[in-house]
């Protein structure tokens, strides 16, 4: 994202808005980046970008620089338009891709510029809902894929997901001065391998004194959960009501939490077609742990048993 210098408006006329999108299209083609979501506001913009071939810095320099030149020429101004170098956060796709897309699409609504994200002209939500309005350079399949294979149904479910709104917790996470949006394991991996421990503001224990992380296998988790619920491991793969479903949800939650497997990998283990189904199951179980003390205690016992029996 980037903001206007001194919070000045970065788009003064409809031509400016269209010009920015035109240069964004050019940037996508030239630097081979993927744009999954965008929202242009009066004095700032948000982009959800994937860079398969790296080159984010060059792409953003092109986008901001060329647009500033065009803006100054069209509006007879001069000097820098944006606050400075763009701000970027690295997103854990498995955990937070959908959350970030929702955050971006709800920005105009939260700012009071629209009642519904689909009615705001200068964001990609309308393009998700109406394929005929989709720009050729916008990538939507990745996000919609989390909501199933049927595109029409996926669009409806995605719209519901976005309109449900952004939690205050996630808003705070997006507004913090951190460079990573992701689960704890993902953040640790990024900081330890790329950013460096000195820049990790939210860690409580230094890397030097941190205990080695246990190497947990998914079948260790499955066996322990099956034992706790007096059922077979194969039974955890069957979706069933009641206690069997609770065991299945616990297994999904702990496999994700302890092994670091992706949603797509877990979907294959549990014979589920959509990784979005796994993501929803994980969040549903996590939410229940917040209020169900008995389940929390049981989960903690199973977790301790798993960690006790694995090597670091």
GUSE-804331 format. One record per atom (N, C-alpha, C): residue in three letters; x, y, z. Coordinates in steps of 0.02 Angstrom, whole numbers, plus 50000, padded with zeros to 5 digits. Layout:
REM residues N
AlaXYZ;...
***
This chain:
REM residues 312
Unk500424994150000;Unk500005000050000;Unk500445006250000;Unk500145011749980;Unk500495018049984;Unk499985023549995;Unk500215028950026;Unk499775034450045;Unk500045040950017;Unk499595045550003;Unk499795052049978;Unk500225055850028;Unk500715059650004;Unk501145063550047;Unk500725068750085;Unk500785068650151;Unk500385073150192;Unk499645071650188;Unk499485065350172;Unk498795062950164;Unk498415066750109;Unk498795069350061;Unk498465072950005;Unk498105067849961;Unk497615070149924;Unk497235065849879;Unk497695063649822;Unk497655057349805;Unk498065054549752;Unk497675053649687;Unk497015054849690;Unk496595054449630;Unk496105060449634;Unk496145064849585;Unk495725070849586;Unk495145070449537;Unk495235066749483;Unk494715066149432;Unk494635058749414;Unk494085057249380;Unk493965050349359;Unk494515047949312;Unk494825052749275;Unk495375050949231;Unk495975048449271;Unk496075051349331;Unk496635049149374;Unk496535041949396;Unk495935040249417;Unk495795033349439;Unk495925028449382;Unk495675030049323;Unk495765025649266;Unk496495025249245;Unk496845030849252;Unk497555030949235;Unk497955026349280;Unk497795026349344;Unk498155021949391;Unk498045014649372;Unk497435012849358;Unk497285005849339;Unk497615003949274;Unk497665008649228;Unk497995007349165;Unk498745005949176;Unk499055009849219;Unk499765008849234;Unk499865002449274;Unk499385000749316;Unk499414994449353;Unk499394988649305;Unk498954989049254;Unk498914983849203;Unk499584983149167;Unk499884988749150;Unk500544988749117;Unk501074985649162;Unk501034987049227;Unk501514984349276;Unk501444976749281;Unk500834974349282;Unk500714967149285;Unk501034963549226;Unk500944966449167;Unk501204963349106;Unk501964963749102;Unk502234969449121;Unk502964970549114;Unk503364966649165;Unk503124966549227;Unk503524963549281;Unk503254956749303;Unk502754954249268;Unk502484947549280;Unk502284946349353;Unk501934951249380;Unk501644950449447;Unk500914948549439;Unk500614946149493;Unk499894944449493;Unk499554948949545;Unk499004951949526;Unk498604956049571;Unk497964952249586;Unk497854950549649;Unk497274946649670;Unk496714951049698;Unk496884957049720;Unk496374961649747;Unk496664968649748;Unk496224973549741;Unk496454980449747;Unk495884984849772;Unk496054990549801;Unk495574995649819;Unk495935002349816;Unk495665006849775;Unk495935013649770;Unk495495018249811;Unk495795021649859;Unk495425026249903;Unk495615033349883;Unk495325038349916;Unk495465045249897;Unk496205047049903;Unk496525044649957;Unk497215046649968;Unk497705040849979;Unk497485034849962;Unk497945029049966;Unk497665023249926;Unk498055017949920;Unk497825011949886;Unk498085005749921;Unk497735000149910;Unk497934993649935;Unk497964988749876;Unk498484984649874;Unk498544979349824;Unk498724972849858;Unk498414967349836;Unk498604960649857;Unk498974957549798;Unk499634956849805;Unk500064955149749;Unk500454948749762;Unk500514944649710;Unk500954938849712;Unk501504939949660;Unk502134938549679;Unk502694939649633;Unk503044933049620;Unk502804928949573;Unk503114922449558;Unk503844923049536;Unk504014928649504;Unk504684929649480;Unk505044935249517;Unk504844936549578;Unk505144941949619;Unk505034948649583;Unk505464953549597;Unk505394959949563;Unk504864964549590;Unk504654963649653;Unk504134967949681;Unk504374975249684;Unk504984976349705;Unk505244983249712;Unk505234986849645;Unk505464983449593;Unk505474986549526;Unk504764988049502;Unk504314983249514;Unk503614984149492;Unk503294990149528;Unk503404990649593;Unk503094996149631;Unk503405002849614;Unk504055002749601;Unk504395009049581;Unk504105011549514;Unk503975006849470;Unk503685008649405;Unk502975011349415;Unk502575007849453;Unk501875009849464;Unk501835016749496;Unk502195017749551;Unk502155024149586;Unk502485029849545;Unk503055028249514;Unk503415033449477;Unk503045035849415;Unk502825031149374;Unk502475033049312;Unk501815036449328;Unk501445033949379;Unk500815037149396;Unk500925044249421;Unk501445045349462;Unk501585052049487;Unk501715056849429;Unk502105054549380;Unk502245058749321;Unk501605060549284;Unk501185055649273;Unk500555056749237;Unk500085061349277;Unk500065060249343;Unk499635064349386;Unk499865071649385;Unk500515072749393;Unk500765079549394;Unk500635083149327;Unk500725079549273;Unk500615082649207;Unk499875084349197;Unk499435079649216;Unk498715080649206;Unk498425086149251;Unk498705086749311;Unk498415091449360;Unk498855097549372;Unk499385098249331;Unk499825104149334;Unk500125105149403;Unk500375099649429;Unk500725099949493;Unk501425097149483;Unk501835097249536;Unk502495094349530;Unk502705091549598;Unk503265087949598;Unk503525085149659;Unk503235078249674;Unk503455075349730;Unk503215068549748;Unk502475068549766;Unk502145063249746;Unk501425062449760;Unk501315058049821;Unk501715052649826;Unk501625047849880;Unk502085049149939;Unk501915046349995;Unk502275047450058;Unk502995045150054;Unk503125040250013;Unk503805037750006;Unk503775030849975;Unk504255026549994;Unk504255019749971;Unk503625016249995;Unk503355011949953;Unk502755008249972;Unk502865004250036;Unk502325002550071;Unk502354998050128;Unk502124991150105;Unk502454985950128;Unk502274979250107;Unk502274974550166;Unk501794969850166;Unk501764964550216;Unk501754957850181;Unk502154953250206;Unk502174946550177;Unk501604942450207;Unk501204939450164;Unk500584936050187;Unk500664928450184;Unk500474925250238;Unk500434917950240;Unk499804915950201;Unk499904913350140;Unk499334911950096;Unk498834907150127;Unk499074901750157;Unk498624896650182;Unk498164899350237;Unk498434903750280;Unk498044906150337;Unk497684912750323;Unk497984917150283;Unk497744924050283;Unk497594927150214;Unk497664923350161;Unk497524926050095;Unk496814928950091;Unk496324924950114;Unk495634927250111;Unk495504933050158;Unk495834933050216;Unk495734938550263;Unk495984945150234;Unk496554944950200;Unk496834951050171;Unk496394953450113;Unk496154948850072;Unk495704950750017;Unk495084954050045;Unk494804951250098;Unk494204954250129;Unk494364961150157;Unk494934961850190;Unk495144968250219;Unk495174973550165;Unk495474971850108;Unk495534976650053;Unk494854978450024;Unk494424973450012;Unk493774974849982;Unk493294978450029;Unk493404977750094;Unk492974981250142;Unk493234988250159;Unk493814990050135;Unk494094996650149;Unk493625002350131;Unk493335002350071;Unk492875007850053;Unk492255007950098;Unk492015002150118;Unk491425001850162;Unk491595004550231;Unk492165002450258;Unk492375004750324;Unk492515012250324;Unk492705014950266;Unk492845022050261;Unk492225026150246;Unk491645022850240;Unk491025026350226;Unk490925028450154;Unk491305025450108;Unk491255027250038;Unk490755023050000;Unk490525017650031;Unk490035013149999;Unk489675009150053;Unk489065007150038;Unk488695002850085;Unk488864995550075;Unk489014993850013;Unk489164986949995;Unk489804986949955;Unk490274982349968;Unk490904982349932;Unk490814981549856;Unk490264978349836;Unk490154977249765;Unk489934983349727;Unk489724988749762;Unk489504994849728;Unk490064999949721;Unk490634998649751;Unk491185003349746;Unk491555002149681;Unk491605007249640;Unk491865006449572;Unk492615004949571;Unk492995007749619;Unk493725007549614;Unk494035002149659;Unk493694996549664;Unk493994990749697;Unk493844984549655;Unk494184979149670;Unk494104973049629;Unk493514968849650;Unk493154970749703;Unk492594966449725;Unk492054965949673;Unk491914971449640;Unk491404971449587;Unk491604966749530;Unk492254966549516;Unk492504962049463;Unk492424954749483;Unk492484953349548;Unk492374946449571;Unk491644944449562;Unk491194949149575;Unk490484947649571;Unk490214947449500;Unk490494951649456;Unk490244952149387;Unk490834951049340;Unk490874945049314;Unk491444943149273;Unk491534947649212;Unk490984950549187;Unk491044954849128;Unk491404961349144;Unk491454963149208;Unk491804969149229;Unk492524967749251;Unk492724961449246;Unk493394959549269;Unk493924961749219;Unk494434965249245;Unk495004967149204;Unk495404960949186;Unk495684960849126;Unk496054954949104;Unk496674953549145;Unk496944958549178;Unk497554957749217;Unk497414955649290;Unk496784955649310;Unk496614953849379;Unk496544946249386;Unk496864943449437;Unk496844936249450;Unk496324934849505;Unk495804931049489;Unk495274929549538;Unk495224922149555;Unk495504917849514;Unk495414910649524;Unk495714908149590;Unk496264911049610;Unk496604908849672;Unk496144909749732;Unk495854915649739;Unk495414917049796;Unk494764913149791;Unk494454913149733;Unk493814909649725;Unk493894902049734;Unk494484899549720;Unk494604892349727;Unk494514889849798;Unk494564894249847;Unk494464892249917;Unk493724890949931;Unk493284893049887;Unk492564892449899;Unk492234887149854;Unk492634882849825;Unk492354877449786;Unk492504877949712;Unk492334872549675;Unk492484872149604;Unk491964875649560;Unk491354875949584;Unk490834879249545;Unk490904886849553;Unk491064890249498;Unk491234897349502;Unk490654901649527;Unk490054900449502;Unk489474904449522;Unk489364903749597;Unk489404897649623;Unk489314896549694;Unk489884899749734;Unk490494899149707;Unk491074902049741;Unk491014909649747;Unk490744912849695;Unk490654920049696;Unk490174922049751;Unk489624918349757;Unk489114919849809;Unk489424919049879;Unk489794913649889;Unk490084912349954;Unk490624917449971;Unk491014919349921;Unk491534924449933;Unk491224931149952;Unk490684932949918;Unk490334939249934;Unk490084939150006;Unk489794933450027;Unk489564932750096;Unk490144933550145;Unk490694930350128;Unk491294930650171;Unk491534937850179;Unk491574941550124;Unk491804948450127;Unk491324952750167;Unk490674952150153;Unk490174956350186;Unk490104954750260;Unk490354948950282;Unk490344947350354;Unk490784952250393;Unk491244955450358;Unk491644960650390;Unk492304958150419;Unk492744962950431;Unk493414961550458;Unk493394962050533;Unk493704957250567;Unk493724957550640;Unk494194963050663;Unk494074965650722;Unk494504970850750;Unk495214968150759;Unk495264961850778;Unk495914958750788;Unk496324958950723;Unk496004957350667;Unk496374957350604;Unk496524964450581;Unk496074969050592;Unk496214976050576;Unk496834978450613;Unk496874976750677;Unk497454978850717;Unk498094975650691;Unk498044969250670;Unk498634965850643;Unk498874969150579;Unk498404971350537;Unk498584974550474;Unk498894981450486;Unk498674984750539;Unk498904991650551;Unk499554991850592;Unk499754986250620;Unk500374986050658;Unk500974986850612;Unk501524989350641;Unk502134990350602;Unk502534983850600;Unk502244978750569;Unk502584972350560;Unk502594970650486;Unk503054966350466;Unk503124964850395;Unk502824958150376;Unk502544954550425;Unk502274947850411;Unk501564947250438;Unk501104944750397;Unk500434943050419;Unk500374935550411;Unk500364931950466;Unk500334924650461;Unk500314921250528;Unk500254914650526;Unk500254910650586;Unk500944910950619;Unk500974909050683;Unk501584909550721;Unk502164905850688;Unk502034899750665;Unk502564895850633;Unk502824899250570;Unk502384902250531;Unk502584905650469;Unk502994911850487;Unk502774915650537;Unk503144921550557;Unk503844919750580;Unk503894914550621;Unk504554912350645;Unk505004910450587;Unk504734906850540;Unk505124904650482;Unk505384910650442;Unk504954915550431;Unk505154921450392;Unk505684925450430;Unk505564926850494;Unk506034930750532;Unk506704927250539;Unk506674920750553;Unk507304917050564;Unk507714916350501;Unk507384915950443;Unk507744914550381;Unk507864920650337;Unk507464925850345;Unk507524931450299;Unk507594938250334;Unk507204939450386;Unk507204946150417;Unk507764946750468;Unk507834941650510;Unk508344941850563;Unk508024943050630;Unk508274939750683;Unk507974940150750;Unk507964947150780;Unk508434951550760;Unk508454958150790;Unk507864962450770;Unk507564960750713;Unk506994964650689;Unk506324961650709;Unk506344956150744;Unk505724952950764;Unk505474956050828;Unk504974960450824;Unk504764964350881;Unk504314960550929;Unk503964955450903;Unk503454952350944;Unk503684945750976;Unk504314944050971;Unk504534937651001;Unk504694938751074;Unk504574933851116;Unk504694934351187;Unk505334930851207;Unk505544925751168;Unk506144922051183;Unk506614922651124;Unk507244924351137;Unk507724925251084;Unk507844918751047;Unk508054919150985;Unk508204913250945;Unk508754909150980;Unk509224912551010;Unk509784909251043;Unk509564904551097;Unk509044906551136;Unk508814902551192;Unk508194898551178;Unk507934898851116;Unk507324895151100;Unk507474887651096;Unk507024883651124;Unk507104876451121;Unk506964874051050;Unk507314868851027;Unk507174866250960;Unk506444864050954;Unk506154865450897;Unk505454863750886;Unk505384856250873;Unk504914852950907;Unk504824845750896;Unk504634844250824;Unk504884838750797;Unk504724836650729;Unk504124831850732;Unk503544834650725;Unk502924830850731;Unk502694828550662;Unk502514822150657;Unk502244819450596;Unk501484819150601;Unk501154819650543;Unk500424819850545;Unk500124813450574;Unk500464807650562;Unk500174801450588;Unk500244801050664;Unk500744804650694;Unk500794805050767;Unk500164808550795;Unk499974813850761;Unk499384817550782;Unk498754813350775;Unk498674810150717;Unk498074806150704;Unk498004800450755;Unk498554797150770;Unk498534791550817;Unk498344793850887;Unk498614799450909;Unk498474801950976;Unk497744804250983;Unk497494807550932;Unk496794809850934;Unk496324803850932;Unk496474798950890;Unk496064792950885;Unk496044789250952;Unk496614788850985;Unk496654785551050;Unk496234789351102;Unk496274795951101;Unk495894800051150;Unk495144799251142;Unk494924797851081;Unk494204797251068;Unk493994789951058;Unk494454785351071;Unk494314778151067;Unk494004776350999;Unk494364778150947;Unk494134776650880;Unk494744775250836;Unk494634773050775;Unk495184771450730;Unk495424777650694;Unk496044777450669;Unk496314782950631;Unk495904784050567;Unk495704778650535;Unk495294779350474;Unk494634782750489;Unk494384781750550;Unk493754784850569;Unk493794792450571;Unk494404795150582;Unk494494802450584;Unk494394805550515;Unk494474801550463;Unk494394804150396;Unk493674804350374;Unk493224801150412;Unk492514801050395;Unk492154806750429;Unk491804810750390;Unk491414816150418;Unk490784813350449;Unk490704814350514;Unk490114811750549;Unk489904816550604;Unk489274816450624;Unk489044820950677;Unk489294818650745;Unk489204823050796;Unk489354821150865;Unk490094820850880;Unk490264816150925;Unk490944815750950;Unk491444814250895;Unk491234810150846;Unk491674808550791;Unk491884814750753;Unk491424819450743;Unk491584825650709;Unk492044829950751;Unk491944829950817;Unk492384833650861;Unk493094831050857;Unk493164824450855;Unk493834821450849;Unk494154823350783;Unk493764823250730;Unk494024825150664;Unk494264832350664;Unk493874836850693;Unk494064843850696;Unk494694844950737;Unk494744841250793;Unk495354841750834;Unk495954839350795;Unk495874833950757;Unk496434831250718;Unk496654836350665;Unk496174839450631;Unk496334844550581;Unk496704850350613;Unk496454852550671;Unk496754858250706;Unk497474856750727;Unk497574850850756;Unk498244849150782;Unk498734847450726;Unk498494844350672;Unk498944843050616;Unk499204849750588;Unk498744854550581;Unk498954861150556;Unk499414864650605;Unk499244864550668;Unk499614868250720;Unk500294865250734;Unk500344858650735;Unk500964855350757;Unk501424853250701;Unk501154851850642;Unk501574849350588;Unk501744854650536;Unk501344859950533;Unk501464865150483;Unk501234863250414;Unk500864857650407;Unk500594855750342;Unk500124861250315;Unk500124862150250;Unk499684867150220;Unk498964864550218;Unk498494869050206;Unk497794867150202;Unk497674862150146;Unk498014863050090;Unk497924858450034;Unk498184851450051;Unk498744851050087;Unk499014844550107;Unk498544841150157;Unk498274845050203;Unk497814842250253;Unk497164839950220;Unk496944843750169;Unk496344841850132;Unk496424834850102;Unk497014833450076;Unk497134826850047;Unk497124821350101;Unk497414822850159;Unk497424817950213;Unk496714816150235;Unk496274821250237;Unk495594820150262;Unk495094819250205;Unk495344818050145;Unk494914816550087;Unk494394822050075;Unk494634828350078;Unk494194834050067;Unk494404837450002;Unk493934839249960;Unk494094842149895;Unk494364849249901;Unk494074853449945;Unk494264860449949;Unk494684861950010;Unk495254865350000;Unk495664867250056;Unk495314872650098;Unk494834876250067;Unk494454881150105;Unk494044877750160;Unk493804871750146;Unk493434867950197;Unk493874866550257;Unk494504865050245;Unk494974863850300;Unk495104870350338;Unk495174875850302;Unk495284882350334;Unk494704884150379;Unk494084882850355;Unk493494884350396;Unk493464879850457;Unk493644873450449;Unk493634868750505;Unk494134870850558;Unk494724872850536;Unk495244875050582;Unk495004881150623;Unk494734886050588;Unk494494892150623;Unk493904890650669;Unk493464886050647;Unk492884884350688;Unk493104881050754;Unk493584876450749;Unk493844873150809;Unk494214878050853;Unk494604882350822;Unk494984887350860;Unk494514892050898;Unk493964894050866;Unk493474898350899;Unk493154894750959;Unk493004888350949;Unk492684884551003;Unk493154883851063;Unk493794883351050;Unk494274882951106;Unk494254889151149;Unk494034894751120;Unk494004900951158;Unk493474900951212;Unk492964896551205;Unk492434896651255;Unk492294889851287;Unk492534884451257;Unk492404877751283;Unk493004875351323;Unk492974876151389;Unk493544874551433;Unk493694867051432;Unk493174862851431;Unk493274855651431;Unk493644853451368;Unk493434856151312;Unk493774854451249;Unk494494857051249;Unk494594862951276;Unk495264865751280;Unk495724861251322;Unk495464859051379;Unk495864854651422;Unk496034848151386;Unk495534845351352;Unk495644839051317;Unk496154839951261;Unk496094845451225;Unk496564846751170;Unk497274847651197;Unk497334851151252;Unk498004852251281;Unk498314845651304;Unk497914841151331;Unk498164834551352;Unk498414830651292;Unk498014830551239;Unk498214826951178;Unk498844829951150;Unk498874836551149;Unk499454840051122;Unk500084838351162;Unk500034838351228;Unk500614836651271;Unk500844829451258;Unk500364825051250;Unk500544817951237;Unk500914817251170;Unk500694820951121;Unk501024820751056;Unk501744823251062;Unk501834829051094;Unk502494832051099;Unk502964828051143;Unk502674824751193;Unk503084820651239;Unk503394814751202;Unk503054812251151;Unk503274806051119;Unk503654807151054;Unk503824813451038;Unk504214814650978;Unk504894817550996;Unk505354816850950;Unk506034819250960;Unk506094826350934;Unk506534830250966;Unk506644837050942;Unk507194837150891;
***
